[in-house]
Amino acid sequence: MLVCEMKRFVWIQGMIAAVFLLGQLLFLCGCIQDNTTYPAGKHRLTVQTESAGMTYNTLTADEERVIVNKGTEQPFSGKYYLNKESGSYLCRRCDAPLFFSTDKFESGSGWPSFDDAIEGAVKQIPDADGRRTEIVCAQCGAHLGHVFFSEGLTAKNVRHCVNSLSLSFLPEAHAETRTQKAIFAGGCFWGVEYHFSKVKGVHSVKSGYTGGVTDHPSYSQVCTGKTGHAEAIAVEFDPEQVSYETLAKLFFEIHDPTQLNRQGPDIGTQYRSAVFYTSEVQKRVIEKLIEQLKAKGYKVVTSVEKAGAFWDAEAYHQDYYRKNGHQPYCHIYQKRF
């Protein structure tokens, strides 16, 4: 009888220790499971809509539990946990690019792990538990998981622990859809185009007109200042090779962002300093850089505007300096960051 009681005691102690160790593992992996349960196979569909009117992707009940209600999927159960295919991981709710497969690694945690995120795509905020750091999509606020530091798992010493349910995947085979677009206006587009065309990771640069009210404007019309357009460039770039922030910094360093409606000898609203953002992530990057410049004493007048129609300029404006063998006369690089 005594032996049986001792065996029972040892068994109970073992179970308590196992539960404790499991709890510790879940905490370290950032995945304290919520108590809400859902019937297997249930796929209630909902549509999440931003207050500003933007419609997000349709979510299943399980996706909504994680993305909206900040739940956690079971470890070792996600579809992307062991995915080794090359490509990009996007936000399941708004399709914003978040992580590249080149930054994914096997952490043993049971969730997809990345030691880096696309610049400006992931936002870190204090978790409600007061201990961990939550990560969300910077564009739509969707819950992704948690980030951990100083674990020594990779050279970067960072682990973004992400729910597969928070992600969608774009294979490398569709790489042509992974390029992004940036639009900058900083005086005569000849000089701006000249500098951006030399950047590694930039696929193409087009000179054109944007920010105005006239469709298909001509150069002569824009020069009157009555169409409201700015001379600008549209940059197609590969974010794996060059970040939007790097391009934005270059923009602020090849023109004078303190000059209002002019750039050097070129005067008029068509020569204004402006950035036309194509996403909320780009907008936040620009606003951050402007604040940094102001802190350095620059009286920045660059406007930050949502991108609209971009009209290509006439053929003779494209690659102007390369075709004519000249260099910019008022776009001289000056380091500011």
C-alpha positions as MATLAB code, in Angstrom:
seq = 'MLVCEMKRFVWIQGMIAAVFLLGQLLFLCGCIQDNTTYPAGKHRLTVQTESAGMTYNTLTADEERVIVNKGTEQPFSGKYYLNKESGSYLCRRCDAPLFFSTDKFESGSGWPSFDDAIEGAVKQIPDADGRRTEIVCAQCGAHLGHVFFSEGLTAKNVRHCVNSLSLSFLPEAHAETRTQKAIFAGGCFWGVEYHFSKVKGVHSVKSGYTGGVTDHPSYSQVCTGKTGHAEAIAVEFDPEQVSYETLAKLFFEIHDPTQLNRQGPDIGTQYRSAVFYTSEVQKRVIEKLIEQLKAKGYKVVTSVEKAGAFWDAEAYHQDYYRKNGHQPYCHIYQKRF';
ca = [
       0.000    0.000    0.000;
       2.797    2.392    0.892;
       4.602    1.588   -2.364;
       1.432    2.317   -4.374;
       0.978    5.622   -2.618;
       4.595    6.556   -3.292;
       4.227    5.644   -6.974;
       1.068    7.733   -7.137;
       2.859   10.653   -5.498;
       5.798   10.407   -7.934;
       3.379   10.258  -10.876;
       1.529   13.376   -9.713;
       4.799   15.236   -9.165;
       5.915   14.248  -12.662;
       2.693   15.536  -14.186;
       3.038   18.856  -12.338;
       6.602   19.232  -13.584;
       5.549   18.423  -17.150;
       2.747   21.000  -17.054;
       5.158   23.584  -15.645;
       7.744   22.922  -18.355;
       5.078   23.103  -21.063;
       3.901   26.431  -19.692;
       7.448   27.760  -19.754;
       7.908   26.597  -23.351;
       4.694   28.288  -24.447;
       5.712   31.511  -22.751;
       9.185   31.547  -24.323;
       7.716   30.928  -27.764;
       5.247   33.768  -27.319;
       2.230   31.539  -27.615;
       0.146   31.471  -24.470;
      -3.008   29.954  -25.913;
      -6.315   31.670  -25.264;
      -9.175   29.627  -23.811;
     -11.538   30.037  -26.746;
     -12.225   26.804  -28.587;
     -13.704   26.386  -32.039;
     -15.309   23.271  -33.522;
     -13.053   21.432  -35.970;
     -13.782   22.243  -39.565;
     -15.753   25.398  -38.779;
     -15.152   28.084  -41.421;
     -17.326   31.083  -40.654;
     -16.332   33.875  -43.053;
     -16.102   37.524  -42.114;
     -14.845   40.668  -43.809;
     -12.755   43.102  -41.770;
     -13.214   46.721  -42.807;
     -11.025   49.626  -41.712;
     -12.718   52.739  -40.417;
     -11.375   54.677  -43.381;
     -13.338   52.356  -45.684;
     -10.579   50.006  -46.834;
     -11.868   46.456  -47.320;
      -9.567   43.680  -46.130;
      -9.325   40.063  -47.223;
     -12.011   37.640  -46.066;
     -10.954   35.719  -42.953;
     -11.975   32.354  -41.550;
     -13.076   32.083  -37.926;
      -9.654   30.753  -36.897;
      -7.843   33.548  -38.756;
     -10.060   36.162  -37.112;
      -9.351   34.659  -33.683;
      -5.623   35.164  -34.239;
      -5.466   38.294  -36.408;
      -8.238   40.345  -34.803;
      -8.580   38.882  -31.303;
      -4.846   38.249  -30.813;
      -5.130   34.503  -30.300;
      -2.424   31.921  -31.017;
      -2.459   28.828  -33.199;
      -1.271   25.503  -31.818;
       2.495   24.929  -32.181;
       3.706   22.700  -35.021;
       0.305   23.028  -36.715;
       0.742   26.009  -39.064;
       1.004   25.551  -42.816;
       4.168   27.687  -43.055;
       6.039   26.282  -40.058;
       8.175   23.956  -42.204;
       7.801   25.813  -45.501;
      11.186   26.054  -47.228;
      10.004   27.517  -50.543;
      11.595   30.774  -51.710;
       9.344   33.803  -51.746;
       7.715   36.468  -49.592;
       5.355   36.257  -46.628;
       2.467   38.732  -46.715;
      -0.092   39.926  -44.205;
      -3.115   37.635  -44.485;
      -5.500   40.530  -43.887;
      -4.135   43.304  -46.152;
      -1.469   41.611  -48.356;
       1.331   43.933  -47.199;
       4.778   42.286  -47.618;
       6.192   41.439  -44.181;
       9.044   38.922  -44.384;
      11.336   37.343  -46.967;
      12.019   33.607  -47.029;
      15.756   34.383  -46.880;
      15.219   35.571  -43.269;
      13.252   32.484  -42.183;
      14.959   29.911  -39.948;
      14.088   26.817  -37.921;
      13.908   27.802  -34.263;
      12.313   24.627  -32.913;
       9.477   26.659  -31.401;
       6.704   25.264  -33.596;
       5.943   28.564  -35.316;
       7.464   30.262  -38.406;
      10.491   32.259  -37.251;
      12.275   35.138  -38.977;
      15.386   36.991  -37.819;
      14.472   40.096  -39.815;
      11.419   41.848  -41.249;
      10.941   44.037  -44.311;
      11.884   47.554  -43.289;
       8.907   49.469  -41.893;
       6.485   46.556  -42.437;
       6.243   45.234  -38.867;
       5.434   47.298  -35.806;
       6.478   46.389  -32.257;
       4.193   47.250  -29.321;
       4.155   46.239  -25.635;
       2.064   43.113  -25.109;
      -0.958   43.250  -22.836;
       0.749   40.751  -20.510;
       3.315   43.430  -19.637;
       6.275   41.153  -20.385;
       6.504   40.364  -24.072;
       6.671   42.501  -27.226;
       3.837   41.989  -29.684;
       4.349   42.419  -33.435;
       1.603   43.627  -35.772;
       1.325   44.528  -39.439;
       2.326   48.187  -39.715;
      -0.244   48.758  -42.458;
      -3.429   47.266  -40.984;
      -2.559   46.390  -37.365;
      -3.159   42.651  -37.766;
      -1.728   40.575  -34.918;
       1.267   38.538  -36.104;
       2.882   37.145  -32.955;
       5.796   38.269  -30.786;
       9.444   39.234  -31.175;
      12.296   38.021  -28.966;
      15.887   39.190  -28.644;
      19.249   37.880  -27.426;
      18.429   34.196  -27.751;
      21.552   33.492  -29.794;
      19.676   31.523  -32.449;
      21.046   33.497  -35.427;
      23.717   36.104  -36.058;
      21.072   38.846  -35.956;
      19.961   37.628  -32.508;
      16.296   38.352  -33.246;
      13.329   35.999  -33.567;
       9.990   37.102  -34.952;
       7.673   34.301  -33.810;
       4.696   34.441  -36.193;
       1.397   32.615  -36.548;
       0.953   30.922  -39.928;
      -2.681   32.027  -39.804;
      -1.497   35.642  -39.906;
       0.394   35.059  -43.159;
      -0.042   34.298  -46.824;
       2.803   33.296  -49.106;
       3.956   34.599  -52.502;
       6.306   32.096  -54.194;
       9.524   33.166  -55.905;
       7.944   32.145  -59.220;
       5.835   35.304  -58.962;
       8.826   37.546  -58.274;
       7.699   40.077  -60.856;
       4.815   41.018  -58.561;
       7.154   41.654  -55.662;
       8.630   44.884  -56.971;
       7.350   48.048  -55.363;
       6.775   51.564  -56.615;
       8.006   54.862  -55.180;
       7.223   58.353  -56.464;
       9.362   61.392  -55.697;
       9.291   65.008  -56.868;
      12.340   67.174  -56.220;
      12.675   69.780  -58.936;
      13.558   69.027  -62.552;
      13.011   65.304  -63.062;
      16.144   64.968  -65.194;
      18.464   65.211  -62.182;
      16.318   63.101  -59.849;
      16.086   60.353  -62.455;
      19.858   60.481  -62.975;
      20.625   59.619  -59.343;
      17.956   56.937  -58.845;
      18.833   55.106  -62.052;
      22.256   54.335  -60.550;
      20.920   52.540  -57.442;
      21.307   48.778  -57.242;
      17.908   47.154  -56.895;
      16.115   49.822  -58.934;
      14.575   48.178  -61.997;
      13.334   51.269  -63.790;
      12.894   55.022  -63.395;
      10.318   56.999  -65.355;
      10.109   60.781  -65.536;
       6.577   62.115  -65.521;
       3.895   64.286  -63.997;
       1.686   63.688  -60.944;
      -0.320   65.507  -58.300;
      -2.360   67.580  -60.749;
      -5.879   67.764  -62.155;
      -5.343   67.396  -65.908;
      -5.283   63.989  -67.580;
      -2.398   63.241  -69.952;
      -0.715   66.624  -69.437;
       2.032   67.769  -71.779;
       5.296   69.352  -70.686;
       4.190   72.730  -71.977;
       0.935   72.509  -70.007;
       2.718   71.557  -66.788;
       5.159   74.456  -67.256;
       2.274   76.944  -67.038;
       1.759   75.899  -63.420;
      -1.987   75.666  -64.030;
      -2.382   71.881  -64.083;
      -1.142   71.425  -60.524;
       1.302   68.689  -61.511;
       4.810   68.267  -60.198;
       7.686   66.978  -62.254;
       8.332   63.603  -60.642;
       9.847   60.179  -61.100;
       8.247   56.753  -60.656;
      10.751   54.210  -59.335;
      10.190   50.470  -59.643;
      12.453   48.672  -57.173;
      13.111   45.296  -55.591;
      12.730   45.636  -51.793;
      14.986   42.611  -51.286;
      17.873   44.580  -52.783;
      17.097   48.114  -51.679;
      14.641   49.356  -49.069;
      12.157   52.164  -49.505;
      13.814   54.026  -46.637;
      17.173   53.917  -48.445;
      15.550   55.412  -51.542;
      13.761   58.054  -49.474;
      17.004   59.082  -47.784;
      18.637   59.433  -51.203;
      15.751   61.640  -52.300;
      16.316   64.018  -49.392;
      20.054   64.077  -50.080;
      19.992   64.924  -53.810;
      17.726   67.950  -53.615;
      17.064   70.776  -51.161;
      13.896   69.917  -49.210;
      13.829   73.385  -47.622;
      13.079   75.237  -50.869;
       9.406   75.966  -51.463;
       8.056   75.612  -55.013;
      11.492   75.716  -56.582;
      14.794   73.897  -56.859;
      17.752   76.085  -57.601;
      17.080   78.177  -60.712;
      13.905   76.224  -61.548;
      10.949   78.097  -60.050;
       7.274   77.128  -59.960;
       4.893   74.712  -58.238;
       5.854   72.061  -60.793;
       9.303   72.015  -59.158;
       7.987   71.544  -55.616;
       9.461   69.033  -53.186;
       6.948   66.241  -52.626;
       6.657   62.533  -51.904;
       3.680   60.575  -53.186;
       3.251   57.497  -51.010;
       1.693   54.273  -52.290;
       1.125   52.689  -48.866;
       0.783   53.641  -45.222;
       4.193   52.055  -44.611;
       5.806   54.454  -47.091;
       3.985   57.376  -45.520;
       5.305   56.534  -42.069;
       8.863   56.182  -43.377;
       8.730   59.630  -44.999;
       7.227   61.273  -41.935;
       9.928   59.711  -39.764;
      12.711   60.990  -42.027;
      11.222   64.472  -42.149;
      11.138   64.562  -38.339;
      14.794   63.504  -38.273;
      15.731   66.311  -40.656;
      13.776   68.871  -38.643;
      15.588   67.702  -35.516;
      18.840   68.446  -37.338;
      17.668   72.003  -38.021;
      16.346   71.648  -41.584;
      13.151   73.593  -42.250;
      11.638   70.929  -44.484;
       8.784   72.000  -46.775;
       8.394   68.654  -48.564;
       4.725   67.738  -48.913;
       3.568   64.170  -48.250;
       0.729   63.247  -50.590;
      -1.141   60.066  -51.450;
      -0.124   58.756  -54.858;
      -2.570   59.266  -57.697;
      -2.314   59.071  -61.459;
       1.220   59.242  -62.824;
       1.613   60.380  -66.426;
       4.823   59.494  -68.271;
       6.656   62.500  -69.670;
       7.559   62.796  -73.331;
      10.208   60.402  -74.689;
      12.896   63.083  -74.948;
      12.703   63.612  -71.160;
      13.477   59.958  -70.369;
      17.143   59.177  -69.491;
      17.929   62.755  -70.433;
      21.416   63.022  -68.942;
      22.484   59.570  -70.079;
      21.464   60.316  -73.659;
      23.047   63.768  -73.667;
      26.233   62.950  -71.771;
      25.711   65.652  -69.139;
      25.341   65.667  -65.346;
      22.766   67.381  -63.111;
      23.301   71.085  -62.506;
      21.249   71.443  -59.319;
      20.962   67.911  -57.935;
      24.236   67.522  -56.095;
      24.446   64.806  -53.447;
      24.739   66.085  -49.876;
      24.735   63.642  -46.962;
      22.050   64.500  -44.432;
      21.489   61.254  -42.523;
];
